[in-house]
Amino acid sequence: MKYFNILIVFFVVFVSCKQGEKTLKPQAETLAEQKFVQFGAEIDPIEVKDAELMLGEYEKMQPSDTVSTKFMAIVTDVCKSKGCWMKLQLGQEKEVMVKFKDYGFFMPKDIEGEEVVVNGLAFVEEMSVADQRHFAEDGGKTKEEIAKIIHPKKTYSFVADGVLLRK
């Protein structure tokens, strides 16, 4: 009886894994056929979440949570100094700040509006006024806009170890 129960568990896991593959396969084939430029660690454009799904995950997260994931989104802003960070659109006027692991690579400074796939760690943090002002300055904001930053802000953050930029 014990072996029969183990066999049933393996069967259920096998069937559920097969069903998960079917839901991700059409997107994976579409992305795999596209051309990308690789930055940082090599990543595979398979099992990539869309921005809306990622927004839902961020909304469930607490400041101490970290999730390893891969998702696709549109670039809304890039560091104008070196390309050392970028912001991605998640939907519903929400963005995620993406930094690069150990500053191991930088992105081109002219990719606003381009679609990227990022791989790494997603987390929620409380960003200080000083950090917000620093990133606003890097982003080319005016002194007046920077001066308006006076409160810490809950932000969606991401540390990418690899990025794919669509050609």
VMD Tcl script that draws the C-alpha trace (Angstrom):
set ca {
  {0.00 0.00 0.00}
  {2.86 2.35 0.83}
  {4.40 1.90 -2.63}
  {1.04 2.42 -4.27}
  {0.64 5.80 -2.49}
  {4.12 6.87 -3.59}
  {3.26 5.88 -7.16}
  {0.10 8.01 -7.05}
  {2.06 11.03 -5.77}
  {4.59 10.71 -8.61}
  {1.79 10.39 -11.14}
  {0.04 13.54 -9.85}
  {3.30 15.53 -9.92}
  {4.09 14.30 -13.43}
  {0.64 15.25 -14.76}
  {0.71 18.69 -13.13}
  {4.17 19.40 -14.60}
  {2.99 18.43 -18.06}
  {0.01 20.79 -17.82}
  {2.32 23.67 -16.77}
  {4.48 23.07 -19.84}
  {1.49 23.41 -22.16}
  {0.55 26.87 -20.83}
  {4.08 28.25 -21.24}
  {5.07 26.57 -24.50}
  {3.43 28.92 -27.05}
  {5.09 31.99 -25.50}
  {8.42 30.16 -25.19}
  {8.39 29.23 -28.87}
  {7.56 32.81 -29.84}
  {10.36 34.28 -27.71}
  {12.88 31.61 -28.76}
  {12.35 32.58 -32.40}
  {13.16 36.25 -31.72}
  {16.61 37.85 -31.76}
  {18.03 39.34 -28.57}
  {21.23 41.06 -27.47}
  {22.60 39.49 -24.26}
  {23.88 41.55 -21.31}
  {25.32 39.93 -18.17}
  {24.72 36.25 -17.45}
  {23.31 34.06 -20.21}
  {19.57 33.55 -19.83}
  {17.06 31.58 -21.84}
  {13.87 33.31 -23.11}
  {11.73 30.41 -21.88}
  {9.13 30.53 -19.06}
  {9.12 34.33 -19.05}
  {6.35 36.13 -17.13}
  {4.70 39.21 -18.56}
  {4.76 42.58 -16.79}
  {1.16 42.35 -15.52}
  {1.77 38.98 -13.88}
  {4.93 40.37 -12.29}
  {2.99 43.38 -10.95}
  {0.60 40.95 -9.25}
  {3.54 39.21 -7.59}
  {5.02 42.51 -6.41}
  {1.69 43.56 -4.90}
  {1.67 40.40 -2.75}
  {5.25 40.91 -1.52}
  {6.34 42.40 1.80}
  {9.58 44.43 2.21}
  {11.48 41.36 3.49}
  {10.41 39.06 0.59}
  {12.66 38.10 -2.32}
  {11.60 36.13 -5.41}
  {13.88 34.67 -8.07}
  {12.15 35.22 -11.42}
  {12.32 36.18 -15.08}
  {9.95 38.62 -16.78}
  {9.49 40.80 -19.85}
  {8.64 44.51 -19.80}
  {9.08 47.83 -21.60}
  {11.96 50.14 -20.58}
  {10.67 53.54 -19.40}
  {13.95 55.11 -18.22}
  {17.70 54.39 -18.18}
  {20.58 55.96 -16.25}
  {21.88 58.74 -18.49}
  {25.35 58.65 -16.88}
  {26.44 55.05 -17.49}
  {23.39 52.87 -18.11}
  {23.83 51.44 -14.59}
  {20.06 51.11 -13.90}
  {16.76 51.11 -15.77}
  {13.08 51.34 -14.96}
  {10.54 48.94 -16.45}
  {6.78 49.44 -16.87}
  {4.70 46.92 -14.93}
  {1.25 48.32 -15.76}
  {-1.27 50.42 -13.83}
  {1.32 53.26 -13.81}
  {3.69 51.14 -11.69}
  {7.39 50.72 -12.42}
  {10.23 48.55 -11.17}
  {13.77 49.86 -10.61}
  {16.29 47.41 -12.09}
  {19.93 47.45 -11.02}
  {22.59 45.07 -12.26}
  {24.28 42.48 -10.06}
  {27.66 43.72 -8.78}
  {27.55 46.45 -11.48}
  {28.82 43.66 -13.74}
  {27.29 45.16 -16.88}
  {25.50 48.27 -18.11}
  {22.69 48.87 -20.57}
  {22.69 51.22 -23.58}
  {21.42 54.68 -22.58}
  {18.98 55.00 -25.50}
  {16.62 52.04 -25.02}
  {13.48 53.75 -23.66}
  {10.47 52.08 -25.25}
  {12.37 48.86 -26.00}
  {11.30 45.47 -24.64}
  {13.65 43.50 -22.39}
  {13.68 40.21 -20.51}
  {15.31 40.43 -17.07}
  {16.43 37.52 -14.90}
  {17.26 37.84 -11.21}
  {15.79 38.73 -7.82}
  {12.62 40.77 -7.29}
  {12.02 42.51 -3.95}
  {10.18 45.41 -2.34}
  {12.15 48.08 -0.49}
  {11.75 51.44 1.18}
  {13.87 53.86 -0.89}
  {15.41 56.77 1.03}
  {15.06 60.40 -0.07}
  {18.80 60.52 -0.82}
  {18.61 57.47 -3.11}
  {15.51 58.81 -4.88}
  {17.28 62.12 -5.50}
  {20.40 60.35 -6.75}
  {18.42 58.27 -9.26}
  {16.40 61.33 -10.32}
  {19.65 63.20 -11.02}
  {21.04 60.23 -13.00}
  {17.77 60.15 -14.94}
  {18.21 63.76 -16.04}
  {15.46 65.29 -13.86}
  {15.53 69.05 -13.21}
  {16.66 70.55 -9.90}
  {13.05 71.58 -9.21}
  {11.80 68.00 -9.71}
  {14.57 66.66 -7.47}
  {13.77 69.20 -4.73}
  {10.17 67.91 -4.60}
  {11.39 64.52 -3.36}
  {10.95 64.77 0.43}
  {9.58 61.39 1.63}
  {10.87 57.80 1.56}
  {8.96 55.70 -0.94}
  {7.98 52.01 -1.17}
  {9.47 50.79 -4.44}
  {9.51 47.64 -6.49}
  {13.13 46.66 -7.10}
  {14.99 44.05 -9.10}
  {18.63 42.96 -9.23}
  {19.28 41.47 -12.65}
  {22.09 39.03 -13.33}
  {21.19 38.93 -17.02}
  {19.16 40.94 -19.52}
  {17.96 40.21 -23.03}
  {17.30 43.27 -25.22}
  {15.15 42.65 -28.27}
  {16.96 43.57 -31.52}
}
mol new
graphics top color blue
foreach p $ca { graphics top sphere $p radius 0.5 }
foreach p [lrange $ca 0 end-1] q [lrange $ca 1 end] { graphics top cylinder $p $q radius 0.2 }
display resetview
